[in-house]
Amino acid sequence: MCIFCKIVAGEIPSNKVLEDENFLCFHDINPTRKIHVLIIPKKHYESFDVVDPSIMSGLTEFTQKVAKELNVSESGYRLITNIGSDGGQEVPHLHFHLIGGEPVGRLVREK
């Protein structure tokens, strides 16, 4: 069982922001910005590449609620998911990082 599944099962504590029957949002333990939370489906999907597309509509609605709850829907935020080892995915459970609460900067392109 992956670490996020253990969090969903209540085996590992988390600082929850919002939760419903299908999704969970909690604070990242190593935040990179003033606001840095993780948004996950409660059902295990290894990554974005294997998630049932029908789940994404619910995840979109849930993420919008999280942004409002954290008061960043007006000022803006960045939403990131990493896919596979080359994409930087460290936990094999679909998750999105929502970061904000301050300017997050521009992505730099390599030349």
Residue, then its C-alpha position, 0 to 999 in steps of 0.5 A: m500500500c502506498i503512502f497516500c493510500k495509508i493517509v486515505a485509510g487513516e494509518i498515517p496522519s495528515n493536515k487535511v484541507l478538504e475531503d469528500e467521498n472521492f478526493l482528499c486534499f492535505h498540506d504537503i510536509n515539505p512545502t515549497r511555497k506559502i500554500h502547498v497542498l496535495i490533491i489526490p483521488k482516494k482510489h489508487y491510480e498510479s499516475f495521470d496516464v492510467v486514471d479513468p478520464s471520468i474521475m477527472s471531472g470530479l477532481t476538477e470540481f474538487t480542486q476548484k473548491v480547494a482553491k476557494e477554501l485556500n483563498v487563492s482562486e482570485s489571486g491565482y495558483r499553480l497546479i502540477t502533476n508529475i508522471g513517471s520517474d522522468g517527470g519527477q513523480e516520487v509517490p506512485h499515486l496520482h496527485f496534484h500539487l496546488i501551490g500559491g499564496e504568493p507569486v510562484g514565478r515563471l517556468v524557465r525554458e532551457k535553450 
